[in-house]
Amino acid sequence: MNKNKPVYLLSGGRGTKYEKDIIRSVFKDTGKARPNIAYVGVANGDDWGFYLMVSGMIKMAGDCQVTRILIAPKKADINKARTALNLADAIFVSGGDVEAGMQVLQEKNLIDLLTDLSNQGKVFFGSSAGAIMLAKEWVRWKDPDDDSTAELFPCLGIARVLCDTHAEGDNWEELKAALKLEKEGTQGFGISSGSCLKVYPEGRTEALGGAVARYQKHRDNVTKMTDLLP
């Protein structure tokens, strides 16, 4: 039986009190008084500084254990990583580079495990590139100087949405480029810095901490919809 929990897609970047409140909601969804949070840092090559910064932020939200899951290094013990992921109450996917992070997960054969854990009821949350990795897919360019070379590539699909994070400064250009490659009627969400998109298993979405921009593919155009508001 499918036991999926809501997925929390954070933009990060503002360090607001709302981020603590959102992480507390993650803790509550685990049903544990002191949840064990698995930290997945493949998008930044398991950078130590990234881990220290983000794990500190998570711990500030409440009583928890944060377990660093080493995956990216060539000599990483993947069996140990699998065991730790299975033991976690919630799994956090950190920021960095979306495509690089997905490539590591594919090379280490961990994509199926992560989606299975979601179906078993593990709570997932991610920030920045990690939030995009938890969504359906993202966009890349074979030639960065040629817009016609844009293509979509699959992400984890644990949250069945298309999203971008903290790109309000460039008016969500990459999100719009991705939507142009999607089927008619597809929506995309722009999660502004400090905001979060909560995605429920049945597909319902909710903005936390701040507004979330919405766009939709209509024929050959991408149109702005009303924002999701907390």
N, C-alpha and C positions, 0 to 999 in steps of 0.2 A: 504494500500500500504506500502511495506517495505521501510523505510527511513533510514536504517542503515548508520552510519558514520564510518570512519576509527577508529580502536582501537589501542591505543598506549601501547606497552608492554615494560616497562623500566626495566633495570637491577639495576640501582642505584649503589651507593657505591663509586663513584669517585667525586661527587660534581662538575662536570665540567660545563663550560659555555654552553655545548651542552644540558645539562638537562634543563636549562632555556629556550633555544631556542625551545626544544621539547614541553615544557609546554606552551610556547607562541603559538605554532601550535595548541595545544589543545584548548586554548582560542579562537583562530581564527575560529576553526571549530564549535564553539558554536554559532557564529554569534552575540555575545553579547559584548558590550563595556566593561562591568564589570560583568563577568560571576559568577554565584553562583556555587561553587564546593562542592559537597557532599563528605565528607570524611568517608569511610567505613573501620573500623579498626578491623573487626572480627577475622582476622588471628593472631592478637596479643592481643585478649581479650579486645579490646578497651582501650589499655594502654595509659594513659595520656601523658607520656613522648614521646612516639612514635608520638602521634598526634601533640604535640608542635613542634617537630623536622620537621616532614613532612609538616605540614601546613605552617610553616615558609619558607620552601623551595619553596612551591607552590606560596606563596605570593611574594617572591623575583622575580618571573618571570614576574609579572605585576599586574595591578589593578584587584582585584577579591575579592570575599567573600568566605571564607571556612567555611562550616557548618559541625560540628561534628555530625555524625549520630550514636547514641548509640543503639547497637543491642545485643551485647554479654551478658551484665549483666542480671541476672535472672529477675530483676524488670524493665528491659528496656520497655519503652512504644513503642510497635511495631507499633501501629496505627500512633503515632507521627512520627516514623521513615519512614513509608510508605509515609506520607504526605510530609515530607522533601525531600525524594528521588524524588517524582513526581515534586516538585517545582524546583529542581536543573537543571542547564544547562549542567553540566558534572558530572560524578561520578568517584571518585578515589578510588581504592582498595589498601590498604596498605599492607606491608609485615608482615611476621611472620611465621606461620605454615599453609601450604596449606590445609592439611586434617582437621585440627581443624577449620579453617575458613569456609570450605565448610560444615562441620557438623553443625556449628552455623546457617548458612544461611538456611540449610535444616530444622533444628529444629524450626526456627522462620518463616518458610514458605515464604521466600523472594526470592527464586530462580526464580520462574515464573515472579514475578514483575520485577526483574532486566533484565531478557531477554526481557520482553515486552517493557521496557523502551528503550532498545537498538533498538528494531524494530521501536519504535516511533521517533527515531532520537536523543536520548541522546548520548553525547560523553562519552566514557569510556576510562579510562587509569588506569594503575596499575604499581606497582613497586615490584620487587623481588617476594615473594610468591603471592602478589596480581596480578602480571602479569600472573603467572601460573594459578591462579584461574580464570582469564578471558578466558583462553584457553580451549581446549576440555576436557582434562583429565590429570591425573597424576598417578604416580606409588607409591605403598606402598608394604611393606613386612609383611606378617603375622608373620614370624620369621626373624628378622634382620640378623641372622647368617646363613640363608638358602636361597640361591638365587632362588631356585625352588618355593618358596612361593610368589614371586613377582606377583602382580596383578594391573590392572588399575582400577581407580575409576573416576567417572565423575566430571568435573568442570562446570563452567557456560556455556562454549561454545560460548561466545559472539565473540571471535576471533576463527575462525575454524582452529586452528593450534595446534601443540604440541610443547611446548617450555620449556626450563629451563633458569635460570638466574644466573649470576656471579659464575658459577661452572667451569670456565676455568682452575682453579688450579688442579682439579681432572680429567681433560680431559673429562668432560661431562658424567661421568659414569652413573648417574641416568637417564639422557636423553637416553643414549644408551640402558639401561635396559628397559625403557618404549617402545622404538622403537621395541625391540625384541618381544614384545607382540602385536604389531600392525599388520595390514594387509600389504601384499606386496606393495611396492612402497611408503609407508607413509614417509613423510619427518618430521624431527624434527629440531628445531632451538635453538642454544645455544647463548643466549644474554649476551655478555661479560659485565663486570662492566663498567658503564658509557655509554653503548649503548642502543639502542631502536629498537624494531621491530614494524614497522607500518603495520597493516594488514587492507587492504581495503575490503569493503563488497563483492566484486566479487572474493576475494581470493588472489589477488596480494599482494606481500610483499615487503617492502622496509626497508633497514637499515638506521638508523639515529644515528649520533654521534660517530659511530665506527663500526667495522666489526661484523657481526653476523655469527656464524658457522652454517653449514648445514650438516645434516646426513640423510641417507635414508635406510629404511629396504629393503634388497634384499635377498630373500630366507631366510636362517637362519642367515644371517649376517647383520651388520650395517656398511655401508660404508660412508666414508667422501666425501663430495662434495665440490665444490668451495664455499668460503665464500661469503655472501652478503656484498657488500661494499657500503658505503654512496655515 
